[in-house]
Amino acid sequence: GKRGTARAKAGPWWAPGWLVGTWAQGGHEHVQLVSNRTRRKLVLPCLVVFVAVLLAPPPPEKFIDSLFDFDFDPIEEISKVGDTFVTQWKELANLEVPNFSFDAIYYSLMNDSAILTESKRPGLEQWEKGLRKEFPIVIVPGATTTGLEIWRGKPCAKAYFKQRLWGTMSMFSSLAGMESSCWLEHMSMNHTTGLDPEGITVRPAEGLSNVEYFMPGFGIWAQIVESLADVGYDNSDLYVHPYDWRMDASRLQRRDGLLTRMKHTFESSFEVHGKPACVLTHSYGDTLARYFMSWVESPAGGKGGKGWVDKYIHRYVNIGGPVLGVPKVIAAMTSGDTSESIWLPDFKSILSERSVLSKNGRAHWFRSMSSGSLMLPQGGEEVWGSAPHKTLMCIGGKDADKYGEPNAEGCVPFTTTESIDLMYNRSGQETRQMWGADKTTWGQALLEPLPRSPNLKMYCLYGVGVETERAYRLEAKGEDLEISSVEWSDGDGTVPLVSLGYMCSKGKRGWRKNARLNPGLKIAVTSREYRHQPAALSLRGGPRTGDHVNILLNTELIGDIIAIAAGRDLEDRVISDINAVEL
């Protein structure tokens, strides 16, 4: 069911009442600034304002005078511009938030930057407990956290060679400098092949620095890497595999040889260090890594043979992986509405319909990305049709009857299977064929067994206690479908609990009890849940967040990762009702 967010009656002395709220779980009440969903929507707009103010040149006729004008307080000026910008933004978003102060956002950003400096880093704490590095580490990051840069493009992008189209501050430079249609053309894939469009080459940037920060001040893997360094890791035993998150695994192998390069990384690491690796995955990275483990041993794939995984991988860590898929992929593909999508934050409130990321533009972009095919909900109605969410989508509105017979609630119900079929019908035969090409069971948790690997230990680490999209009510207006309301469930804000945790739980179809999917039940599986406890003055949730992306800032999770990499075993900690779920 839907969980609301109650407003607090008290908070920091400087914060207006609307900015402070409470969030209740397990009998405890936590104070926070605004709701989690609204807070995430504010991050990128505020960063854009901050950078725009700093980089904007003065009017030419006043330029010389400005060189000698020192009567300028940047924080005060940024605050004034921010107040104006966010006032306009909240009106677009129809948010009832009077008396907003940009100072609150500024101090919250500063607080986020100091999350791990206010107290001892998890790595230093673990070092003092005697933990030291044990296994070399291979990181497979999540979707959208890898920067993409242009190597070859159309004339409209000739000034941006080797510049980021996605990630870092140069992303905003390219968005501002390019025609919106040019940016969209270079960020989209060929709609027929799912590969590069003619005359365009966009590739993932390489190296650890590419996944540490999405942009200055917005850390992704940075805190984890720094804490790993505290216990002895450096770039000789810390590997990362950035990838083009727009593509599925088969195309990543065909175009970039990603899976072959991953195989070589594990083999060379073993040769150098004499021991198997610990794999750290996040989000879509888990799907790719499990696909890889099937591919690498298959005669039709990497030809490593049975036992390859057991030899080269000793520990596997899944952080917030969408193991059974994500319903919002269907919603985004069907309607183009991406509110807090797995791919990118919701830009709808700050970009016009003529923008590169308008609803139509987003739908066009998403349909070109074959990665979505690996994140569709798996298991059909058995997984996603249980009460109270027996339907994934229900279409109402004046034109709903063209989709079928309305139910007692006045909308046409669609099961998960029917919703996927509707998604393909609206996306076109081209998308259906492209997403369906080269299909295998690799990476599909309910169909593809894990490798037979008695030495491998698997850890499922994920957040809970964040309202997460689970089902949708859409309104039919002519040929358009617009999301009018959302049904919520427990999860991490992006991935529902059943997808995060069921395969790692004690359910009869999960990896602990299903000897077909975990051959001989040889792989030991451990689940660790992290209750979302957002900090009051943090846009990103602070050191106890359970949010899908920001959980990588969670100090307890970072400490657990270090313990795993150091060879320690962890115990189960399950605080949700996932073990009671039966499919």
N, C-alpha and C positions, 0 to 999 in steps of 0.2 A: 504494500500500500504506500501511499504518499506520506512522507514525513515532512512536516513543516519546520520552519525556523522561527522561534519566538524572539521577540525583541527584548533586549535588556532594558532595565530601568536605570542602570547606572553604568558608568564606564570611565575612561580617562577624562580628566577635567577639561581637556582641550577638545575632546571629540564630540560633535553634535550627536543628538540622541539616535538619529537614523543609522549612524555608522556603527553602533555597537549592538550586538545581538547575543543571544545565548543559544546554545545547541545542547540538547539533552540526549544522553544515551546511558543505559545501564544504571539509572538512578542518579547520575551525576550531571551537573549543569556546567557547561563551559562557556566562558565569555569570549566573543570574537567580534572583529570588525566586519560588518555587513555579512551577507550570506556567502558561502563558499563559491557559488556560481557567479554572483555579481562581482566578487573580488577577483576571480580569474579574468572576467571580462574587462576589468579596469587596467590590468597590467600593461598590455601592449599599447593601448591608447596613451597612457601616461608616459611610457618610454618614448613614444613617437613625439609627444609634446616636448619632453625634456630635450631630446636631440634636435628637434626642429628649432627650438629657441636658441640653442647654443650655436648651431651651424648657420642659421639664417643671416646673410650679409645685411648691413645697413643700407638704406637708400643711397645711390651713388653720389647725389649732390651733397650728402652729409657725411660722406665717408671720412674726409680729412678731419673734420671736426670730431668725429667719433673716436679717432685715435687718441685724442687728448681729453676725452670726456671720461673722467674716473668716478663721477658721481653715479655709480651703478651698483646695485646690490643684486647679483644674479639670482639668489634664492627668492628675494622679494619679487623680482620680475617674472621668474618662472612660476611663482605662486599665482601672480595676477593672471598671466596667460592661461595657466592651468585651470583656474577658477572659471574663466570664460569658456574654455574648451569643454570642460566636463559638464558645465551647465547645458551647453548645446548637446553634448553627447547623451546626457540623461533624459533630455526632452525627446531625442530620437528613440531612445530605448524605452520611453514611457515609464521611467522609474520615479516613484514618489519619494524623492530624497532631498528635501529642502535643506538650505544652510550648509551645503557641501563646502568643505575647505580643502584646497589642494595641498595645504601644509600637512594634513593627515596622511595623504598618499605619499608625500615626499618622505616624511619620517618613517612611514611603514616600509618604503623601499630601502631606506638606510638600515632599518632594523633587519630586513631580510639579508642584506649584504654582510651583516655582522653576526649571523646566526651561530656560526661555529667559532667566533672569536670572543664571545661573551663568556664562554666556559671552555673547558679543555676539550680538544677534538677527540672524537671516538678513537682515532688511531693512537693518540698519545695515551689515552686511558688503557687501551689494550696492550700497548707496549709496556706500561708499568705493571700490568698483570702477567707479564712474561711471554706474551704472544709474539711470534716472529713469522715471517713469511715462510710458507711451506711449498705450495704448488704455484707454478707459473699461471698467470691469469690471461684469459682471452675474453674480451668484452664484445658483445653483439648488441649495439644500442637499439632503441626503439624507433618507431616511425617519426618523421619530421625533426628528429634531433640531430640528424646529419646534415651539414651544410651542402648545398649544391652550387656549383660554379659553372660558368659558361666557357667552353673552349672554342666553339664555332657557332655562328649564328647568322641571322638575316641582317641586312643593312641597318635596320632599326636598332640593333643591339651591338653594333661594331665597336662602340666606345666602352664596352663592358667585358672585354676579354679577361678571363681568369678572375672575374669578379663574382661575388656571391649573388645569386638570384634568390637563395633561401639561406637564412642564418646570417649572423653578425649585422653590424650597422649598415654594411653595404647593401643589404637587402632593401632597406628603406631608400637608399640612394637610387637603386635600380627601379624601385616602385615609383619614386618621384620623377625620375628622369625619363623613363620609357613611356611610350604610349601604352595604355593598359592592354590593348589587344596584342601588342608586341610581347609584353611580359607573359601574358597568358599563353601565347603561342609557344614560347620557349620553355615554359614550365609544364606544358601538356605533352603527353606521349601520342604517337600515331594511333588513331582510334581503331585501325584495322589490325595492326601487328602488335601493339603495346610496346613497341620499341621506339627508337629515335625518329622524329619527323624528318623529312628530307631537308638537308642543309643545316641541321641543328644538332649540336653535341653539348649536352649538359651532363656533368659527372660529379660524383661525390668528392668532396675535399678529403684529404687523407690525414692521418695522424691523430694522436690523442687530443690535441688541442681542438680538433674539429668537433668532438663530442662533449668536451668539458663545459663549454658555454654556448648557449644559443645566440647570445649577444652579451656585450659587457654588462656585468651585474646580474645576468640571468643564468645562473649555473644549472647544469644538468648532471654531468658525472664529476664535476670538479671537486666537490667535497669528498666523494668516495675515493678518487685518485689521490688526493692529498693525504687522506687518512691511511690509505694503503702504503704510501711513501713513509709514513711514520713508523711502520713495522718492517721496513726494509725493501719495499718494492721500488723499482725504477724502470726505465724504458727498455732494459734488457730482459725483463721477465713480465712485462705488462704490455700485452698486445691488444689491438683494437681492430675491428673490421667494419669501418663505415661502409654504407651501401646506398644505392639509389632507392629510397623507400617508395618510389612510385611504381615499382615493378614487383611482380611475384618472383618466387625463388627460381623457377625454370628460366625466366627471361634474364634474371640476374646472372645465372650461369651461362646462358647462351651469349649474352652481350659482353659481360665483364669477367666471366670465369670466376665469379665470387666463391662458389662452393669448392672449386679446385684450389683456389688460393687459401681458403680456410683449411683444407686438408693439409696443404704444405706447411701452414703455420703450426698446426698441432704436431706434425711429424718433425719439423726442424726444432721446435721447442723441446720435444722429447729428446732429440739428439743432443741438444745443448745442455739441458738441465738434468737429464736422466730420470725424469719422473713425469707422470701424466699431468694434465692441466685442470684447472678449475675454470669453468665457463660461467660468466656473468651475463645474463640476458635481461632485457627490459622490454615489455610490451610486445610489439610485432617482432622484436628480436628473438623472443622465445619461439614463435611460430617458425621463423627461418632456421633456428638452431635445431629444432626437432625434425624439421624437413631434412636438414643436413645430415643428421645422425642416421636417418633411413637411407638417404642418397649415398652416403659414403661407403656403406657396406654392400650396396646392391650391385649386381653385375651390370645393371642397366644405368648405373650412376657412377660413383667414384671407384668401384671395383676394389674397395679395400678389404672385402671379405668379412665373414663372421669373426667377431672378436676385435675388430679394429677399434670400436668405441671403448671397449673394456681396457684396451692397452693405452689409449691416448687421452681419455677423459676420465678423471677420477671423481670430480664433483661438478654438479650441474645446478645452477641457481637461476630460478625463474622469478623475476621481480615483476609482478603485475601483468603477467601474460594473459592475453585473451584466448585461453586454451580452447574454449568452445564457441568462440566468435563474439561479435558485438552487434546488437540490434540496430544501433544508430548508423551502421554502414548502409543498411537498407533504407533508413529514413533519409539519409543524405543523398543517396542515389535516386530515390524516388521523387523527392521534393526539392532537392538543392538546399534545404535548410540544414545548416551545420552547427547549430547551437552546441558549443563545446564538443565538437566532433573529435573523433579519435585522430583525425588528420590535422586539424588546426582550430584555434579558438574562433569564437563567433565574431566575425567582422560585420555582420549584417547591420548592427546598430550605428556604425560609424562610416560605412561606405555606401554610396548611392547605388541605385539599380543600374546606372551606366558604368559602374566601376568594374575593374578587372575581377573583383571578387563579389560581384552581385550574385544573386541566387542562380540566375541562368549561367553565369560564368563559372560558378563553383560546380554546378552539376556537369557542365561540359568538361571541366578539369577532372573531376572524380571519375567520370566514365572512361577516361583515357588511362587510368591507373589500375593496372592489373593486380596490384597489391591488395585491393579490396576483396578480390575473390578468395583470398586466404583468410579473411577476417569475417566472412559471412557466418551467421549463426549455424552451428552444427547440431545434428541430432533431431531436427524437426520438432514435431509437437511433443515428443517424449521429454525433451529437455525444456522447450520454451512454451509449451502449451499447458503447463500446470497452473492451477488456481493460485492467485486471483487473475493471472494474466493468460487467459485461455486464447486470446487473440493477440497478435503482434501489432496489427493496425486495424483501425475502424474508420471508415470514410463516411463523413456526413456532409452537410451542406446542400445547397439548392440543386446541385448537379450530381448528387451522390448516386441517383438511381441508375446512371449509366454503368456503374460498377457492380450492380447486383441488387438484391432485395434487402432493404434496411431491416435491422432487428428492432427489438422493443425499445432500444435506446436511440433509435433514429439514425443509425449509421450501419454501413455495410461491413461486416466483420471479415478479416483476413487472417488465416493461420500463418505460421512462420513460412511454411512451404508456399502458400498462396501469395504471401507478401514478396518473397524472392521472385516468384514468377511475374508478379505485377511490376516489380523493379526492372526486370529484363524487358518486359513489354514496353515500358515507358522509355527505357534507355535505348532501345532499338536492337535489331538483330545483330548489328555489327558488334555491339558491346557483349551480347550473349555469346557470340562465337569467340570473341577475343578472350573474354574471361574464362570460357570453358575449354580453351585450347590447352593441350599438354597436361590435362588433368591427371593426377595420380592420387593415391591415398596418403602419400608422404605429408606429414605435418598435420593430418587430421586425427585428433586424439581418440575418437571413438571408433576409428577404422584401422589405423596403422599401429601395430605393436611397437613398443619401445625396443631398443636393441637388447639382446641377451647379454647382460653385463653385470655379473655378480659383484664386481668391485666398485660400480658406480653408485654414488649417493645423490639423490635429487632433493632439492629444497625449494618449496613454493612459498615465497614471501610476498604478501600483498596487504593493502589497506582495506579497512572496513569502516562502516559508519558514515559514509558519504552518500547522499541521495544520488541515485544513478538511473539513467534512462532505461526503461524496460519495455514499454509499449506506448503506442501513439494514437491520438485521435487527429485525423486530418480533415480539412474542409475542401471540398471540390468546388472550384470556381472556374467554370469553363473547362479549359484543358489543364489548368494549374491545380496543384495540390499543395496546400499549406498546412503545416503542423499547428494545430490550435491548442492542444493540451498534451501533456505527457504523464504517463503513469510511472511511478518510481519504485525502486527496490533498493536493497542494501547493495553496497559495492564500493568502488573507489572513485566514483564520480564519472568514470568513463566505461569501465567494464563491470557488468553485474556480477554479484557474488557467485552465482552458479557457474559462470565461465571462469572466474578467478580460481575457485577453490574445489569444485566438485571432483575433478580427476585426481586431486591430491588428498581428498577426504577419505573417510571410511565407508563411502557408498559402495554398493555391490558392483557397480560398473566402473569404479575408479581403479587407479593403478595399484592400490594396496591389496585389493581382493580379486581383481580380474586377471587370472593367469594367462589369458589370451593376449591381453594388451600389455602385460608386464610378464613376459615369459618366465615361468617358474617362480614368479614373484621374487626375482633375484634382486631387483633394484630397490633399495630402501628409500622410502619417501617420507619427508618431514614437512609439516605445514607450520608456518608462523604468520599469524595475523597481527596487524598493527592498528589499534583503534585510532581513528581520526580525532586528534585533540588539538585543534588549531590555536595558535598563539593570538592574543588579542590585538597585537600591533603588527601583524604580518600579512601582507598581501598574498604570500605564497604558503601560508600555513604554519611556518616555523618548524622547530626541530621535532615536533611530535605529529606532523601531518601524515594523513593516510591517503592523500590525494594521488591520483594515478601517476602524474609526472613528478610532483613535488615530494613524493615519498623518497625520492633519491636524496633529499635533504634530511630525512629522518635519522636522527643520531643513533637511535636504538637499532634501526635497520643497518646502518653503516657498521656499527659494532658487531652485529651478527655476521655480516659479510666478511669482516676481518677474521672472526673466529672460524668461519668455514674455510677461508683461504689458508688459515694457519693450521688446519688439520683437526680442529676441535669439532665435536658433534654437538648438535643442538637438539633440544626436546620440542615436541609439538606444543604449540600454544594456539588454541582455537577458541575465540570468544564469540563468534557468530553461531548460527544454527546450521551451518553447512553440513555437519555430520548427520543431521536428521533428514537431509534431503534424499529422497529415493527416486530414481529415474527408471 
